[in-house]
């Protein structure tokens, strides 16, 4: 992973900027992270944050529809955007000679996206088709990220479907869009990151040129989405007409990703000890030894780590045969967690997992797009873009005792269990 000196500054309108020069290749990455995700969308407007992400690609007051696509692709670049629990990001990766073009494009839509009835109706249809493709018409669609939160959590921000309900999407209005943009898409609520082959002073001047006159608006109040942890096991069932086999998802609350980072990282390592590779504990027990399942995975964060503030979810998912009851899988999971809580993992077992995590982080952030997005999201969530460079060593420093403590906290009396059954019907 290329480690570069970071240059951070804030424009008069509140836009935070991170510059990460790296001259090793003649390319540059540009990203804008807005501090709004699907946990911030209003009740009765499920899926609105993702819908608005789509609208940001539909032109602006200065550019017609699809012009953003054309300008990036004609420069030999790529682009995209994505919606997460606590932020929405937009990015381009282009030859470094096209840096100013990317900055203009992002500033232009930060200033005024083209919000029209035609664009809104079109993108509602696009999002609905995306939901049909990725959730409604595929086996295990939305499993577990849509289906598990309503079982584990009680409040609307944490429990609702961030992809969106068709009725809610269809009722979205232009007034909703304008209010959402005015509230959350202000410069003061965003982080601009530029990484790669750049001259710091020239880039700073270009950022000021294109973003400096974006009108300032107040930074919105960001509420806490925390809620009390479960004090008993919670159960839910979902009937999946496309699933060939039953499935099981188990969810637990994790330590605060921001304020308890080391404990959070111990959960990442615990997930690796449980299911990372054929020699991991649940793979050995549930897939090879007994066997009870055809597939088992564990992870910190329903979308991956470092993508959400508190609360965040540790999940274990398994697909099993019709003759295996959920209770047998749960009993085996509890037994492995109890074993780790009683006896910490051995030195070799721990080193294998932490080394793999560190290597994967280095490999991932060697890619300019991942590095640009990682710097931006960590600056937004943690106020510390440089944490990206320290994460491999922080994970490598996780101790066996910390992993044991993480396992000890995953108790049956504070978890959510979602059972997926093949057959006709819908969510229950």
CORCORGI-V288889 format. One record per residue. N is the residue number from 1. RES is the residue in three letters. SS is DSSP state (a for helix, b for strand, c for the rest). OMEGA is omega in degrees with one decimal (* if undefined). D_FIRST is the distance of its C-alpha to the first C-alpha in Angstrom with 1 decimal. Layout:
n:N res:RES ss:SS omega:OMEGA d_first:D_FIRST
n:N res:RES ss:SS omega:OMEGA d_first:D_FIRST
This chain:
n:1 res:UNK ss:c omega:177.5 d_first:0.0
n:2 res:UNK ss:c omega:177.8 d_first:3.8
n:3 res:UNK ss:c omega:-177.5 d_first:6.2
n:4 res:UNK ss:c omega:173.9 d_first:9.5
n:5 res:UNK ss:c omega:-179.9 d_first:13.0
n:6 res:UNK ss:b omega:176.1 d_first:14.3
n:7 res:UNK ss:b omega:-176.1 d_first:17.9
n:8 res:UNK ss:b omega:175.0 d_first:19.9
n:9 res:UNK ss:b omega:-178.0 d_first:23.6
n:10 res:UNK ss:b omega:177.4 d_first:26.2
n:11 res:UNK ss:c omega:-178.9 d_first:28.8
n:12 res:UNK ss:c omega:179.4 d_first:32.4
n:13 res:UNK ss:c omega:175.3 d_first:32.5
n:14 res:UNK ss:c omega:-179.1 d_first:30.0
n:15 res:UNK ss:c omega:175.6 d_first:26.9
n:16 res:UNK ss:b omega:-173.8 d_first:23.7
n:17 res:UNK ss:b omega:175.7 d_first:21.1
n:18 res:UNK ss:b omega:175.8 d_first:17.5
n:19 res:UNK ss:b omega:-178.0 d_first:16.1
n:20 res:UNK ss:b omega:-177.1 d_first:12.5
n:21 res:UNK ss:b omega:177.0 d_first:13.0
n:22 res:UNK ss:c omega:-173.0 d_first:10.7
n:23 res:UNK ss:c omega:-172.9 d_first:13.1
n:24 res:UNK ss:c omega:177.7 d_first:11.3
n:25 res:UNK ss:c omega:-174.8 d_first:13.1
n:26 res:UNK ss:c omega:179.2 d_first:16.3
n:27 res:UNK ss:b omega:-179.0 d_first:15.4
n:28 res:UNK ss:b omega:175.1 d_first:15.3
n:29 res:UNK ss:b omega:178.3 d_first:14.9
n:30 res:UNK ss:b omega:176.4 d_first:17.7
n:31 res:UNK ss:b omega:171.6 d_first:18.5
n:32 res:UNK ss:b omega:176.3 d_first:21.4
n:33 res:UNK ss:b omega:175.4 d_first:21.7
n:34 res:UNK ss:b omega:-175.6 d_first:25.3
n:35 res:UNK ss:c omega:175.7 d_first:26.3
n:36 res:UNK ss:c omega:176.1 d_first:28.5
n:37 res:UNK ss:c omega:-175.3 d_first:28.1
n:38 res:UNK ss:c omega:174.3 d_first:30.8
n:39 res:UNK ss:c omega:-179.0 d_first:31.7
n:40 res:UNK ss:c omega:-175.1 d_first:33.1
n:41 res:UNK ss:c omega:-174.4 d_first:35.2
n:42 res:UNK ss:c omega:177.1 d_first:38.9
n:43 res:UNK ss:c omega:-174.4 d_first:41.1
n:44 res:UNK ss:c omega:178.3 d_first:42.9
n:45 res:UNK ss:c omega:179.4 d_first:40.0
n:46 res:UNK ss:c omega:-179.7 d_first:37.7
n:47 res:UNK ss:c omega:-172.9 d_first:34.9
n:48 res:UNK ss:a omega:-179.8 d_first:35.4
n:49 res:UNK ss:a omega:177.9 d_first:31.8
n:50 res:UNK ss:a omega:176.5 d_first:30.6
n:51 res:UNK ss:a omega:-178.2 d_first:33.7
n:52 res:UNK ss:a omega:174.1 d_first:32.9
n:53 res:UNK ss:a omega:177.7 d_first:29.4
n:54 res:UNK ss:a omega:-176.7 d_first:31.3
n:55 res:UNK ss:a omega:-178.6 d_first:33.7
n:56 res:UNK ss:c omega:177.1 d_first:31.1
n:57 res:UNK ss:c omega:-172.9 d_first:30.7
n:58 res:UNK ss:c omega:178.5 d_first:34.4
n:59 res:UNK ss:c omega:-178.6 d_first:34.9
n:60 res:UNK ss:b omega:177.9 d_first:35.7
n:61 res:UNK ss:c omega:-178.6 d_first:38.6
n:62 res:UNK ss:c omega:-173.2 d_first:37.5
n:63 res:UNK ss:c omega:178.7 d_first:36.1
n:64 res:UNK ss:c omega:178.1 d_first:37.9
n:65 res:UNK ss:c omega:179.4 d_first:36.7
n:66 res:UNK ss:c omega:179.9 d_first:33.9
n:67 res:UNK ss:a omega:178.3 d_first:33.3
n:68 res:UNK ss:a omega:179.0 d_first:29.8
n:69 res:UNK ss:a omega:-174.1 d_first:29.0
n:70 res:UNK ss:a omega:-177.7 d_first:30.8
n:71 res:UNK ss:a omega:-179.7 d_first:29.2
n:72 res:UNK ss:a omega:-175.4 d_first:25.6
n:73 res:UNK ss:a omega:178.4 d_first:26.4
n:74 res:UNK ss:a omega:175.5 d_first:28.6
n:75 res:UNK ss:c omega:-177.1 d_first:25.6
n:76 res:UNK ss:c omega:-176.0 d_first:23.6
n:77 res:UNK ss:c omega:174.3 d_first:21.5
n:78 res:UNK ss:b omega:-176.6 d_first:21.0
n:79 res:UNK ss:b omega:172.6 d_first:21.6
n:80 res:UNK ss:b omega:174.5 d_first:22.4
n:81 res:UNK ss:b omega:178.8 d_first:23.0
n:82 res:UNK ss:b omega:-178.8 d_first:23.3
n:83 res:UNK ss:b omega:-175.8 d_first:25.4
n:84 res:UNK ss:c omega:-180.0 d_first:24.4
n:85 res:UNK ss:c omega:-172.4 d_first:26.6
n:86 res:UNK ss:c omega:175.1 d_first:25.9
n:87 res:UNK ss:c omega:172.8 d_first:24.3
n:88 res:UNK ss:b omega:-177.9 d_first:24.4
n:89 res:UNK ss:b omega:176.1 d_first:21.7
n:90 res:UNK ss:b omega:-176.2 d_first:22.0
n:91 res:UNK ss:b omega:169.9 d_first:19.6
n:92 res:UNK ss:b omega:167.7 d_first:19.5
n:93 res:UNK ss:b omega:-173.2 d_first:17.2
n:94 res:UNK ss:b omega:167.7 d_first:19.2
n:95 res:UNK ss:b omega:-173.9 d_first:19.5
n:96 res:UNK ss:a omega:177.3 d_first:19.1
n:97 res:UNK ss:a omega:-178.1 d_first:22.9
n:98 res:UNK ss:a omega:-177.8 d_first:23.5
n:99 res:UNK ss:a omega:-176.3 d_first:21.8
n:100 res:UNK ss:a omega:178.5 d_first:25.3
n:101 res:UNK ss:a omega:179.8 d_first:26.4
n:102 res:UNK ss:a omega:179.4 d_first:23.8
n:103 res:UNK ss:a omega:176.6 d_first:24.6
n:104 res:UNK ss:a omega:-176.7 d_first:28.3
n:105 res:UNK ss:a omega:-178.8 d_first:28.0
n:106 res:UNK ss:a omega:178.6 d_first:26.3
n:107 res:UNK ss:a omega:-176.4 d_first:28.7
n:108 res:UNK ss:a omega:-179.8 d_first:31.6
n:109 res:UNK ss:a omega:170.8 d_first:31.2
n:110 res:UNK ss:a omega:-179.1 d_first:30.4
n:111 res:UNK ss:a omega:-174.9 d_first:33.8
n:112 res:UNK ss:a omega:173.1 d_first:35.9
n:113 res:UNK ss:b omega:-179.1 d_first:35.0
n:114 res:UNK ss:c omega:-179.7 d_first:37.9
n:115 res:UNK ss:c omega:180.0 d_first:39.5
n:116 res:UNK ss:c omega:178.0 d_first:42.5
n:117 res:UNK ss:a omega:179.6 d_first:44.6
n:118 res:UNK ss:a omega:179.7 d_first:43.8
n:119 res:UNK ss:a omega:-179.3 d_first:40.0
n:120 res:UNK ss:a omega:-179.4 d_first:40.3
n:121 res:UNK ss:a omega:180.0 d_first:42.6
n:122 res:UNK ss:a omega:-176.1 d_first:40.5
n:123 res:UNK ss:a omega:171.1 d_first:37.2
n:124 res:UNK ss:a omega:177.9 d_first:39.1
n:125 res:UNK ss:a omega:179.4 d_first:40.1
n:126 res:UNK ss:a omega:-179.5 d_first:36.6
n:127 res:UNK ss:a omega:178.0 d_first:35.3
n:128 res:UNK ss:a omega:178.1 d_first:38.3
n:129 res:UNK ss:a omega:176.8 d_first:37.6
n:130 res:UNK ss:a omega:178.5 d_first:33.9
n:131 res:UNK ss:a omega:177.3 d_first:35.3
n:132 res:UNK ss:a omega:-176.2 d_first:37.8
n:133 res:UNK ss:a omega:-171.0 d_first:35.3
n:134 res:UNK ss:a omega:-174.4 d_first:32.6
n:135 res:UNK ss:a omega:-167.1 d_first:35.0
n:136 res:UNK ss:a omega:-172.5 d_first:38.7
n:137 res:UNK ss:c omega:177.5 d_first:39.0
n:138 res:UNK ss:c omega:178.2 d_first:36.5
n:139 res:UNK ss:c omega:178.1 d_first:36.6
n:140 res:UNK ss:c omega:177.6 d_first:35.0
n:141 res:UNK ss:c omega:-178.8 d_first:34.2
n:142 res:UNK ss:c omega:-178.7 d_first:32.7
n:143 res:UNK ss:c omega:-1.5 d_first:32.4
n:144 res:UNK ss:c omega:-163.4 d_first:31.4
n:145 res:UNK ss:c omega:175.8 d_first:29.8
n:146 res:UNK ss:c omega:-169.3 d_first:33.1
n:147 res:UNK ss:c omega:-176.2 d_first:35.6
n:148 res:UNK ss:c omega:-177.2 d_first:34.5
n:149 res:UNK ss:a omega:179.1 d_first:34.2
n:150 res:UNK ss:a omega:177.7 d_first:37.9
n:151 res:UNK ss:a omega:-175.6 d_first:38.8
n:152 res:UNK ss:a omega:-172.7 d_first:36.5
n:153 res:UNK ss:c omega:-176.5 d_first:36.9
n:154 res:UNK ss:c omega:-175.5 d_first:40.1
n:155 res:UNK ss:c omega:-177.9 d_first:39.2
n:156 res:UNK ss:a omega:-177.4 d_first:38.8
n:157 res:UNK ss:a omega:-175.5 d_first:35.3
n:158 res:UNK ss:a omega:-170.3 d_first:33.8
n:159 res:UNK ss:a omega:-169.0 d_first:36.2
n:160 res:UNK ss:c omega:-178.7 d_first:36.7
n:161 res:UNK ss:c omega:-178.6 d_first:35.3
n:162 res:UNK ss:c omega:175.9 d_first:32.6
n:163 res:UNK ss:c omega:173.3 d_first:33.0
n:164 res:UNK ss:c omega:172.4 d_first:36.6
n:165 res:UNK ss:c omega:-176.2 d_first:40.2
n:166 res:UNK ss:a omega:-179.3 d_first:42.1
n:167 res:UNK ss:a omega:178.5 d_first:44.9
n:168 res:UNK ss:a omega:-179.6 d_first:42.6
n:169 res:UNK ss:a omega:-177.2 d_first:40.7
n:170 res:UNK ss:a omega:-179.2 d_first:44.0
n:171 res:UNK ss:c omega:178.9 d_first:45.4
n:172 res:UNK ss:c omega:-176.7 d_first:42.6
n:173 res:UNK ss:c omega:175.4 d_first:44.2
n:174 res:UNK ss:a omega:176.4 d_first:43.3
n:175 res:UNK ss:a omega:175.2 d_first:44.3
n:176 res:UNK ss:a omega:-178.7 d_first:41.7
n:177 res:UNK ss:a omega:-178.6 d_first:39.0
n:178 res:UNK ss:a omega:179.8 d_first:40.1
n:179 res:UNK ss:a omega:179.7 d_first:40.2
n:180 res:UNK ss:a omega:178.7 d_first:36.7
n:181 res:UNK ss:a omega:-177.6 d_first:35.3
n:182 res:UNK ss:a omega:-176.9 d_first:37.3
n:183 res:UNK ss:a omega:-166.4 d_first:36.2
n:184 res:UNK ss:a omega:-174.2 d_first:32.5
n:185 res:UNK ss:c omega:175.0 d_first:31.2
n:186 res:UNK ss:c omega:177.2 d_first:32.0
n:187 res:UNK ss:a omega:-178.5 d_first:29.5
n:188 res:UNK ss:a omega:-179.4 d_first:29.8
n:189 res:UNK ss:a omega:-172.9 d_first:28.5
n:190 res:UNK ss:b omega:173.2 d_first:25.3
n:191 res:UNK ss:b omega:173.7 d_first:21.9
n:192 res:UNK ss:b omega:178.6 d_first:20.7
n:193 res:UNK ss:b omega:174.2 d_first:17.1
n:194 res:UNK ss:b omega:-177.6 d_first:16.2
n:195 res:UNK ss:b omega:176.3 d_first:12.8
n:196 res:UNK ss:b omega:-172.6 d_first:12.1
n:197 res:UNK ss:c omega:-176.1 d_first:14.8
n:198 res:UNK ss:c omega:169.3 d_first:17.3
n:199 res:UNK ss:c omega:-170.6 d_first:19.8
n:200 res:UNK ss:a omega:-175.8 d_first:19.9
n:201 res:UNK ss:a omega:177.9 d_first:23.7
n:202 res:UNK ss:a omega:-179.8 d_first:24.5
n:203 res:UNK ss:a omega:177.5 d_first:22.2
n:204 res:UNK ss:a omega:178.2 d_first:23.9
n:205 res:UNK ss:a omega:-179.9 d_first:27.3
n:206 res:UNK ss:a omega:177.3 d_first:26.5
n:207 res:UNK ss:a omega:178.6 d_first:25.5
n:208 res:UNK ss:a omega:-178.7 d_first:28.7
n:209 res:UNK ss:a omega:-172.3 d_first:30.7
n:210 res:UNK ss:a omega:-177.2 d_first:29.8
n:211 res:UNK ss:a omega:-172.8 d_first:29.2
n:212 res:UNK ss:c omega:-178.5 d_first:31.5
n:213 res:UNK ss:c omega:171.4 d_first:34.6
n:214 res:UNK ss:c omega:-173.1 d_first:33.6
n:215 res:UNK ss:c omega:177.2 d_first:36.3
n:216 res:UNK ss:c omega:172.3 d_first:35.5
n:217 res:UNK ss:c omega:-177.7 d_first:36.4
n:218 res:UNK ss:c omega:173.2 d_first:36.4
n:219 res:UNK ss:c omega:-177.0 d_first:33.4
n:220 res:UNK ss:c omega:173.5 d_first:34.7
n:221 res:UNK ss:c omega:177.9 d_first:35.3
n:222 res:UNK ss:c omega:-178.9 d_first:32.8
n:223 res:UNK ss:c omega:170.1 d_first:34.8
n:224 res:UNK ss:c omega:176.8 d_first:33.7
n:225 res:UNK ss:c omega:-179.5 d_first:33.5
n:226 res:UNK ss:c omega:176.3 d_first:34.1
n:227 res:UNK ss:c omega:-178.1 d_first:37.0
n:228 res:UNK ss:c omega:176.8 d_first:38.8
n:229 res:UNK ss:c omega:176.6 d_first:37.5
n:230 res:UNK ss:c omega:176.7 d_first:39.7
n:231 res:UNK ss:c omega:175.3 d_first:42.5
n:232 res:UNK ss:c omega:177.8 d_first:43.4
n:233 res:UNK ss:c omega:177.8 d_first:42.0
n:234 res:UNK ss:b omega:-176.3 d_first:41.9
n:235 res:UNK ss:b omega:174.7 d_first:42.6
n:236 res:UNK ss:b omega:-179.9 d_first:42.3
n:237 res:UNK ss:b omega:176.6 d_first:43.1
n:238 res:UNK ss:b omega:176.1 d_first:42.0
n:239 res:UNK ss:b omega:-178.2 d_first:43.9
n:240 res:UNK ss:b omega:-176.6 d_first:41.7
n:241 res:UNK ss:c omega:-177.5 d_first:43.9
n:242 res:UNK ss:c omega:-174.4 d_first:41.2
n:243 res:UNK ss:c omega:177.9 d_first:39.8
n:244 res:UNK ss:c omega:-177.4 d_first:41.0
n:245 res:UNK ss:c omega:174.3 d_first:40.6
n:246 res:UNK ss:b omega:178.3 d_first:40.6
n:247 res:UNK ss:b omega:-175.5 d_first:37.4
n:248 res:UNK ss:b omega:172.8 d_first:36.6
n:249 res:UNK ss:b omega:179.5 d_first:34.1
n:250 res:UNK ss:b omega:-177.5 d_first:34.0
n:251 res:UNK ss:b omega:178.1 d_first:32.6
n:252 res:UNK ss:b omega:170.8 d_first:32.2
n:253 res:UNK ss:b omega:180.0 d_first:31.3
n:254 res:UNK ss:c omega:171.4 d_first:28.2
n:255 res:UNK ss:c omega:179.4 d_first:27.6
n:256 res:UNK ss:c omega:-177.4 d_first:26.8
n:257 res:UNK ss:c omega:-175.3 d_first:23.1
n:258 res:UNK ss:c omega:-171.7 d_first:23.2
n:259 res:UNK ss:c omega:177.4 d_first:25.7
n:260 res:UNK ss:c omega:-170.0 d_first:25.3
n:261 res:UNK ss:a omega:-177.9 d_first:21.6
n:262 res:UNK ss:a omega:176.8 d_first:21.8
n:263 res:UNK ss:a omega:176.1 d_first:24.6
n:264 res:UNK ss:a omega:179.2 d_first:22.7
n:265 res:UNK ss:a omega:176.9 d_first:19.8
n:266 res:UNK ss:a omega:175.8 d_first:22.5
n:267 res:UNK ss:a omega:175.6 d_first:23.6
n:268 res:UNK ss:a omega:179.9 d_first:20.3
n:269 res:UNK ss:a omega:177.2 d_first:20.7
n:270 res:UNK ss:a omega:178.4 d_first:24.4
n:271 res:UNK ss:a omega:178.1 d_first:23.7
n:272 res:UNK ss:a omega:177.5 d_first:21.7
n:273 res:UNK ss:a omega:-176.3 d_first:24.6
n:274 res:UNK ss:a omega:-169.0 d_first:27.1
n:275 res:UNK ss:a omega:-175.4 d_first:25.8
n:276 res:UNK ss:c omega:177.9 d_first:22.5
n:277 res:UNK ss:c omega:-176.4 d_first:23.7
n:278 res:UNK ss:c omega:-178.1 d_first:27.3
n:279 res:UNK ss:c omega:-179.9 d_first:27.7
n:280 res:UNK ss:c omega:-168.5 d_first:27.0
n:281 res:UNK ss:a omega:-179.0 d_first:30.1
n:282 res:UNK ss:a omega:174.3 d_first:31.2
n:283 res:UNK ss:a omega:-179.3 d_first:30.3
n:284 res:UNK ss:a omega:-173.9 d_first:32.5
n:285 res:UNK ss:a omega:-170.3 d_first:35.3
n:286 res:UNK ss:a omega:-177.9 d_first:35.5
n:287 res:UNK ss:a omega:-170.6 d_first:34.5
n:288 res:UNK ss:a omega:-171.0 d_first:35.6
n:289 res:UNK ss:a omega:-169.6 d_first:38.2
n:290 res:UNK ss:c omega:-35.8 d_first:40.5
n:291 res:UNK ss:c omega:-176.9 d_first:39.2
n:292 res:UNK ss:c omega:-174.8 d_first:39.4
n:293 res:UNK ss:b omega:174.1 d_first:36.7
n:294 res:UNK ss:b omega:-178.7 d_first:35.1
n:295 res:UNK ss:b omega:177.3 d_first:31.7
n:296 res:UNK ss:b omega:179.6 d_first:30.2
n:297 res:UNK ss:b omega:173.9 d_first:27.0
n:298 res:UNK ss:b omega:-179.1 d_first:25.9
n:299 res:UNK ss:b omega:174.4 d_first:23.4
n:300 res:UNK ss:b omega:-175.5 d_first:22.7
n:301 res:UNK ss:c omega:-179.3 d_first:23.3
n:302 res:UNK ss:c omega:178.3 d_first:25.4
n:303 res:UNK ss:c omega:-172.1 d_first:22.6
n:304 res:UNK ss:c omega:-178.3 d_first:19.7
n:305 res:UNK ss:c omega:173.4 d_first:18.5
n:306 res:UNK ss:c omega:178.9 d_first:17.9
n:307 res:UNK ss:c omega:-176.1 d_first:20.1
n:308 res:UNK ss:c omega:168.7 d_first:23.3
n:309 res:UNK ss:c omega:178.0 d_first:25.2
n:310 res:UNK ss:c omega:1.7 d_first:28.0
n:311 res:UNK ss:c omega:176.1 d_first:29.5
n:312 res:UNK ss:c omega:-165.2 d_first:27.0
n:313 res:UNK ss:b omega:166.4 d_first:27.9
n:314 res:UNK ss:b omega:-177.0 d_first:27.3
n:315 res:UNK ss:b omega:170.8 d_first:28.7
n:316 res:UNK ss:b omega:179.2 d_first:29.9
n:317 res:UNK ss:b omega:179.3 d_first:31.1
n:318 res:UNK ss:b omega:170.4 d_first:33.3
n:319 res:UNK ss:b omega:-172.8 d_first:35.4
n:320 res:UNK ss:b omega:-179.5 d_first:38.5
n:321 res:UNK ss:c omega:-178.0 d_first:41.8
n:322 res:UNK ss:c omega:-179.9 d_first:45.0
n:323 res:UNK ss:c omega:178.7 d_first:46.6
n:324 res:UNK ss:c omega:179.6 d_first:44.0
n:325 res:UNK ss:c omega:174.7 d_first:44.6
n:326 res:UNK ss:a omega:-177.1 d_first:41.9
n:327 res:UNK ss:a omega:179.0 d_first:43.5
n:328 res:UNK ss:a omega:178.0 d_first:42.7
n:329 res:UNK ss:a omega:179.6 d_first:39.0
n:330 res:UNK ss:a omega:178.8 d_first:39.1
n:331 res:UNK ss:a omega:178.8 d_first:40.9
n:332 res:UNK ss:a omega:176.9 d_first:38.4
n:333 res:UNK ss:a omega:-180.0 d_first:35.5
n:334 res:UNK ss:a omega:-179.5 d_first:37.5
n:335 res:UNK ss:a omega:179.7 d_first:38.3
n:336 res:UNK ss:a omega:177.1 d_first:34.7
n:337 res:UNK ss:a omega:177.6 d_first:33.7
n:338 res:UNK ss:a omega:179.3 d_first:36.8
n:339 res:UNK ss:a omega:178.4 d_first:35.9
n:340 res:UNK ss:a omega:178.5 d_first:32.5
n:341 res:UNK ss:a omega:-179.1 d_first:34.2
n:342 res:UNK ss:a omega:-177.2 d_first:36.7
n:343 res:UNK ss:c omega:-179.2 d_first:34.6
n:344 res:UNK ss:c omega:178.8 d_first:30.9
n:345 res:UNK ss:c omega:179.3 d_first:28.6
n:346 res:UNK ss:c omega:-175.6 d_first:28.6
n:347 res:UNK ss:a omega:-178.0 d_first:26.1
n:348 res:UNK ss:a omega:179.8 d_first:25.0
n:349 res:UNK ss:a omega:-179.9 d_first:24.9
n:350 res:UNK ss:a omega:-177.2 d_first:22.8
n:351 res:UNK ss:a omega:179.8 d_first:20.3
n:352 res:UNK ss:a omega:-177.8 d_first:19.9
n:353 res:UNK ss:a omega:-178.0 d_first:19.1
n:354 res:UNK ss:a omega:177.9 d_first:16.7
n:355 res:UNK ss:a omega:179.1 d_first:14.8
n:356 res:UNK ss:a omega:177.6 d_first:14.6
n:357 res:UNK ss:a omega:-179.0 d_first:13.5
n:358 res:UNK ss:a omega:179.6 d_first:10.7
n:359 res:UNK ss:a omega:179.6 d_first:9.6
n:360 res:UNK ss:a omega:178.5 d_first:10.2
n:361 res:UNK ss:a omega:177.5 d_first:8.2
n:362 res:UNK ss:a omega:-178.5 d_first:4.9
n:363 res:UNK ss:a omega:-178.5 d_first:6.5
n:364 res:UNK ss:a omega:-174.8 d_first:7.9
n:365 res:UNK ss:a omega:166.7 d_first:5.5
n:366 res:UNK ss:a omega:177.0 d_first:4.4
n:367 res:UNK ss:c omega:-173.6 d_first:8.1
n:368 res:UNK ss:a omega:-178.0 d_first:9.4
n:369 res:UNK ss:a omega:179.6 d_first:12.2
n:370 res:UNK ss:a omega:179.6 d_first:10.6
n:371 res:UNK ss:a omega:179.9 d_first:8.5
n:372 res:UNK ss:a omega:-179.8 d_first:11.9
n:373 res:UNK ss:a omega:179.2 d_first:13.9
n:374 res:UNK ss:a omega:177.2 d_first:12.1
n:375 res:UNK ss:a omega:-178.4 d_first:12.6
n:376 res:UNK ss:a omega:-177.9 d_first:16.1
n:377 res:UNK ss:a omega:179.4 d_first:17.2
n:378 res:UNK ss:a omega:174.0 d_first:16.2
n:379 res:UNK ss:a omega:-178.8 d_first:18.0
n:380 res:UNK ss:a omega:-173.3 d_first:20.9
n:381 res:UNK ss:a omega:-173.3 d_first:21.3
n:382 res:UNK ss:a omega:-172.0 d_first:20.4
n:383 res:UNK ss:c omega:-170.9 d_first:20.8
n:384 res:UNK ss:c omega:179.3 d_first:17.5
n:385 res:UNK ss:c omega:-176.4 d_first:14.5
n:386 res:UNK ss:c omega:174.6 d_first:12.7
n:387 res:UNK ss:a omega:178.5 d_first:13.2
n:388 res:UNK ss:a omega:-177.3 d_first:10.0
n:389 res:UNK ss:a omega:-177.5 d_first:8.2
n:390 res:UNK ss:a omega:-175.1 d_first:11.2
n:391 res:UNK ss:a omega:-179.8 d_first:11.6
n:392 res:UNK ss:a omega:-179.7 d_first:10.3
n:393 res:UNK ss:a omega:176.6 d_first:12.7
n:394 res:UNK ss:a omega:178.1 d_first:15.3
n:395 res:UNK ss:a omega:178.6 d_first:15.5
n:396 res:UNK ss:a omega:-178.5 d_first:15.7
n:397 res:UNK ss:c omega:178.2 d_first:18.6
n:398 res:UNK ss:c omega:-176.5 d_first:20.6
n:399 res:UNK ss:c omega:176.6 d_first:23.9
n:400 res:UNK ss:a omega:-179.8 d_first:26.4
n:401 res:UNK ss:a omega:177.3 d_first:28.9
n:402 res:UNK ss:a omega:176.8 d_first:26.7
n:403 res:UNK ss:a omega:178.2 d_first:26.3
n:404 res:UNK ss:a omega:177.5 d_first:30.1
n:405 res:UNK ss:a omega:178.0 d_first:30.7
n:406 res:UNK ss:a omega:178.7 d_first:28.7
n:407 res:UNK ss:a omega:-178.1 d_first:30.8
n:408 res:UNK ss:a omega:-177.1 d_first:33.9
n:409 res:UNK ss:a omega:-177.9 d_first:33.4
n:410 res:UNK ss:c omega:-172.2 d_first:33.4
n:411 res:UNK ss:c omega:178.9 d_first:37.2
n:412 res:UNK ss:a omega:-175.4 d_first:39.5
n:413 res:UNK ss:a omega:177.1 d_first:41.5
n:414 res:UNK ss:a omega:-176.5 d_first:38.7
n:415 res:UNK ss:c omega:172.4 d_first:37.0
n:416 res:UNK ss:b omega:179.1 d_first:37.5
n:417 res:UNK ss:b omega:177.2 d_first:38.4
n:418 res:UNK ss:b omega:177.7 d_first:38.4
n:419 res:UNK ss:b omega:176.5 d_first:40.4
n:420 res:UNK ss:b omega:-178.8 d_first:40.0
n:421 res:UNK ss:b omega:174.5 d_first:43.2
n:422 res:UNK ss:b omega:177.4 d_first:43.8
n:423 res:UNK ss:c omega:-179.8 d_first:46.8
n:424 res:UNK ss:c omega:176.7 d_first:48.3
n:425 res:UNK ss:c omega:-178.9 d_first:47.9
n:426 res:UNK ss:c omega:-177.9 d_first:45.3
n:427 res:UNK ss:b omega:177.9 d_first:43.6
n:428 res:UNK ss:c omega:* d_first:45.9
